[in-house]
């Protein structure tokens, strides 16, 4: 399977769709987790209420939508990496591992506000990658902040990524205080617009209580482990550590732009792991965020071709896929 996805062939899109159904198809077999892990974020709440009022059976829609959205995100992330010449070779491995990491925990197979927010964070990554040596960077800087704000309106724990955006702008481009301030200001544009809309509708209480961060998951949680949570980590964590160090060691071999954007992915990994402390009721709900940088880093490790190591990589990938399916059956 790894060898097939190492190629950048259109046929892999069909194989990716099949993998999505294999890894997450159990939601159509009565094994669907609770949908709508909302964190009092306005757009998530409004979308949830609207769908429940319009659809007689919203569960089916949620199941289909979650699969389609995940597939779109995986393909879009893969496209971004190809567009910016992120790796030494184009492949569909980033899309494959984005799907794989997103499917590690049965609780995250259904639709969630975090999965919606992750789409906009992928857009943010695209904007950040486009900043290097760009004469019209101001627009993209503001866009990065705006899309971070939109992500936060779907899931407030996405606010964790504002410092990440500010850091990335300062690291990719020569430091200019104006650009750093603009990246932070962009975040507040969608927040301000939505607050004005609520105010004009006379919904002042929503603005005061539900809109801002007061009643959201902003308290630091103690990460709690159970056998369901810790089992995927037995394989995924050591593999991630190995992939991380290999990825980090090889950054210096690339040109300046590639080094900068690859470093951005490392920083995003730290912030996405940090978001686990703000995700309620469990750290597993930060998985859509972690899947973005970790999927990229894992794909780099599996993209490296070594005659002796390829068979082991196939076994590791197969073991992870089987573990995901087994956990769904047990669940």
Secondary structure, DSSP 4 states (H G I P E B T S, - for coil): -HHHHTS--THHHHHHHHHHHHHHGGGGTT-PPPP----S-HHHHHHHHHHHHH-S-HHHHHHHHHHHHHHHHHHHHHHHHHHTT-SSS--SHHHHHHHHHHTSSGGGSS--HHHHHHHHHHHHHHHHHT-TT-TTHHHHHHHHHHHHHHHHHH-GGGGGGHHHHHHHHHHHS---HHHHHHHHHHHHHHHHHHHHHHHHTT-HHIIIIIISGGGSS-SPPPP---HHHHHHHHHHHHHHHHHHHHHHHHGGGS-HHHHHHHHHHHHHHHHHHHGGGG-SS-GGGGHHHHHHHHHHHHHHHHHS--HHHHHHHHHHHHHHHHHHHHHHHH-
